[in-house]
Amino acid sequence: MKNQENQYTIPILIPYIKFPKDCIFHSQDNTETKQIKSLTKQKVKRIIDEHLKNHKEENISKEVVFYGGDFTKLDTKIQKELLEAVYEYIEQKEIDSIVITASPEDINKELLKKLKKYRVKAIELNAQSTNNYILNRAGIKHTFEDIKKASKLIKCNGLKLGYQMLIGLPESTRLDELNTAKELIKFKPKTIKIFPVLVLNNTNLQKEYEEGIYEPINMNQAVETCKELVYLFNRKKIRVIKIGLQDTDFIIKSNSGENKVIVGPYDEAFGQLVLDSIWYDSIVDKIKTFNVKVKEVEIKVNPLDEISVLGYKNENAIKLKNVYEVDIKVKTDENIKPGKSEIEILKTFTDFREEEKLSK
């Protein structure tokens, strides 16, 4: 999948996350342990071959991204095998680089030296929160000091830094999450991923939920918080490359199709919902700058933004009609940059009332 201009990403899922027994995400289910054994050098090569066969464009940088479980929590023998599998393509100049996920406590000079040898160019650190109380409450073993130390080491060794943060952890508030974002921004990461906490089957968090100890945030709270975080990161020109989980083997059991989510703000289109909400705010702010009460507007956007302007299931258009009595028409123009728009008034309420009189 393309994640930015002139770059193509080949995602490879690590279906295994090793959590301590007192961590809220710890699961008694050993499915992931079994699945990791199937992630062999041969499987990695099959995935890469399939992507390269379908995407033969020239002048496009191609990177392999190991996502899902922490790459650095894998057995060192498995790490080496997976890196060697990708490096064969790098030597043949079919792949340009590798991106991995890591836990801050695992980062050291020796590890970074090994990763650079295999052309790893970026590391996404798990920085669930920068509040040590919240990290400890969730049973996460690293601290903010570990995050800071790892961030500095990664950047000093010439690798690109990214983060994965969570919202909705036990006892975490919206203010805590905004503070986490502000702390992470100080290290000038290149990318960020934001995930709402979900209660998954057979985890310690499920037990807390059933005992009434933990209450997950609702969908509206999750969308609004993520939207504020996106605003923060965008102002500092930090790319938000993912918001919310999708259907992976962490969410849907591949053998049965059973949904592992018990409760929480989960929607396949969660990231789209956040983007739609940002566009809705932008449209409303623009309409409010007009000195007349608007009845109908035409919004010109890049074709890539058409769906987001109208909203998932047309929700933005419906909400604008219900709340502000404004009808919108969307036109696409490839000359307009993605994320930008031009809004023109088609009708005001004065025009509308005059038309009503003429029709009588």
N, C-alpha and C positions, 0 to 999 in steps of 0.2 A: 504494500500500500504506500502511496505517496504521502509524505507528511510535510513536505515543503518543496518549493520549486527546485528542480534539478537534483532531487534526492529521492531514492526509493528504499523503503525499509522492508527487510525480510524478517518477520517476527518468528521467534522460536520459543514456545512456552516451556518453562521449567515447572512442571506440575508438582512442586514440592516446596513447602516452607517449614523449616524446623523451628517450632516455637517451644520455649520452656514450659514445663508442666503447669506452672502457676500463671502463665500468660492467658489473657482472655481469649486469644485466638487458637489456643492449643486444642487439638482434636484427638479423640481416641481412634478415629477412623484411620486405618493404615493404607487407604486407597492410593494416596499420593506417594507413599513410600514404594508401593508396587509399581506405580507409573514411571517413577524416575529411572527404574531399571531398564525401561524400554527406550529411554532417551539416549540412544547410542550414536556413535560416529556415523554409522550407516544411515540412521534416520535423519540426522542433521543434514547430511549430503543429499538425501532424497528431497527434503524440504527446499533446500537451496536450488537444486536442479529444476524443480517444478516452477519456482519463481523466475529463474533465469530464462526458462523456456518460454514463459508467457510475457516476459518483459525484456525485450532485446534492444531497448532504446540506447542510443549512444549519447555521450555527453551528460549522462546522469550518474551521480554518485550513488553507489549501492552499499548499504550497511546492513549487517545482521544484528538484530537486537534480541538478546536473551532476556525475557521478561517473565513476570509471575513470581516464582520463588527466588530467594537470594542466591545468586550464582556463587557467592563466596561461602555459602553454607554447604555447598556440595563437597563431597569427598575430593581431595586434591587430584586423585587419579582421574575422576570423571571430569573435573575442570580441564585438565590437560587434554583429555581425549576430545572434548567438545571444541576447545580452542584450536587444536591441531586440525580438526575437520574443516573449520572455517578458513584457517590460514592457508590451506592448500589452494583455495579460490583466490585468496589475496595474492599469493605468489604468481598465479596465472592472470592476475589483474582483472578478474571477473567480479571481485568484491573489494571494496575500498577500506572498510573498517568494521569494528565490532563495538557494541554498546552492551554493558552488563548492569545488573542491579546488585547492590551490596549493602551490608549492614555496617554502620560506622565503626563498630568495635573490631571488625575484621581487617580494616585498612592499615597497612604498614608499608614501609619502603620496599621490603622484599617482594610483597605481593604486587605492588605497582610496577616494579621492575619486570616481573614475569608477564604481567598483562600487556605492558608496552611492547614486549618482545613479540607478542602475537598480534600486534596492531590494534589493540583496544584503544579507542580514542575518547570514550566518554564513560563515566560511571554515574549511575543514578543512585544516590544514597537514600536509604529509608530514614526519613526525618519526620516520623509520625507527629511529633510535637517537640517544641523546644522547652516545654515546661516539665521539669524533672518530677514534680509531684504526679502529674498526669501520666508520664511515662511509667513511673513506678506503680501507680494505681492499676495500669493495664498489664503489668507484669513484663514490660519490655525492658530488657537488661541494659541497654545502652543509655547514656545520659546526654544532655546538651553539650557537655564538655567533649564527649566522644564525637559528636556531630561536628563541632568546631574543629577539633584536631584533624579528623578525617578530611573535612572540606579543604583545609589549608594544605594538607599533604597532596591531595589530588591536584589542586591547582599549581602547587609548586613543582610538581612532576610533569607539568605540561598537558594534563588531561582535562577534558571538558567536564564540568560539574553539573549534575542535575539533581533534583530532589523529588521524593514522593512523600506527600504529607496527607494526613487524615483529618477529617472533621467528624464530630460526633462521638469521640472517645468518652468513656465514663468520666463524669465530673468535668469534662471540658466544656467551656462556654464559647459562644461566638467571639467574645473578646479574646479568649485564649488563642483561638485559631487565627485571628487577625494579628495577634502579637507574634505567633509562630511565623507567619508569612513575613512580617517586618524583620524578624531576626534572620530568617533565611536570605532575604534580599541583601543583607549586609555582605554576604559572601559572593555576591554577583554570579549566581548560577546562570547557565545558558537556558535551561529548561526546567519545567515543573509539571508534576502530575498531581492531581487532587482526587482523593477517593473518600466518599462518605462511608462510615463504618456500617457494615451489614451484620446482622446476627445470622450466622451459618449453623446448620444442623450439627449436633454432636460436639459443640465447642463449649468452653467454660463460659463464654458470653451468653450462650443460650440458657445455661443454668441460671445466670444472674438475671436474665430477662424473665424467665419463668418464676423466679422467686421474688420478682418485683424490685430488685436492686438496681437494675439498669433499664432505662427507657430510651429507645433510639429516637433521634430527631426525625421529624416527619418530612415529607417530600418538599413542601414549600420552604421549610427552614433550610433544608439542604441546598436547594436551588439559590435561595437568597444569599446564603453564606458563601457559596462557591462564586456567585456573581461578584460579591464584594472582593473576594480574593483575586479574581481575574482582573478587576479594575486596578488593584494594587500592583500586581505583577506587570500588567500592560504599561502602567505609567513608568516602570523602570526598564521597559523593553525586554522583559524576561518572557520567553515563549511558554505559554501553557499548552502542552502538547496532548494532554489527556485529562478528561474529567469524568469520573465514574467508571465502574467496571462494566465489561460486556460479557456475553455468554462465552465463558471459557470453561475448562474442566474444573476450575475452582467453584463455579457457580452452578453449572449443569453437569450432572454425572453422565459421562458419555455412554456408559453401558446401559443405563435405564432411562435417561432423559429426565430424571427426577431433579427438581429444583432444590438446591441446597440452602436457599435463602429462607429463613424462618420469618423474619420481619426486618424492616429497615427501608430507607429511601432508594429502592432499586428499580430502575427502568432501563431497558435496552437503549433508550434514546435520552438518557440523563444528560449527557454532554450537550445534546441538541437543545434540551429544555433550558439549560443555562444560557446558551448562545441566543436562543429566541428571546429570553427575558432581557438580555442586554440590548438587543435590537428594539424591543418594545419601549424600554426606557429612553433610548435614543430618539425614537419617533415622537414620543410624547413630549420630550424636552424641546424638540424642534417645533412642534405644533404650538407649544405654549409661547414661543417667541413671536408668533404672528399677532398683529394688533386687531385681528378680527376673529370671530368665532367660526372655526372651520367646520364645514360639512363634509367635504370630500377632498382628498389629496392624491397626487400621483407621486409615487416613490420610484426613482430610478436607481438601480443597483447593479453590481456585477452579477452575471448569471449564477455564480457560486453562492450568492447571498439571498436569492429569491425565496427559497424555502424558509430560511430563518426569519425573514421579514414578515411573511404570512404567519409563521409559527407552526409548531407541530400540531397536526390536525386542524390547521387554520385558526389556532387559538388566539394569536395576536390580533388578527383581523376581527374576530368575534368580540374580543375584549375591548378593542378600540371602539367598536360600534356600541357595545352595551354601556361602557363607562363614559365615553366622550361623545357619543353619537357621530363618530367620524367614520366614513367609508374610505377604504384605501384601494388604490389601483397600483399594481406593481408592474413596472417595465424594466427590462434588462438591457444593459449597455456594457459591452466588453471593455469600453474605454474607461469605465469607472473602476477604480482600484477596489479589490475585495475589502470589505469592512467599511467602505465609504458609501455615501448616498447623496442624492439630490432630491429635494422635496419641493413640489410645486402645488399651490392651491388650485383646485379645480372649481370648487364651490364653497361659498360661505353660507351661513344661516340666513343672511339677508337675501342672497340669490335664491335660496331654497324657498323662502316665504313668498317671494315675488312670483316664482313659478307656480306655487300653490294657488295664488290669487288669479293668475292668468288661466289656469285650468278650470276654474269654477265658472 
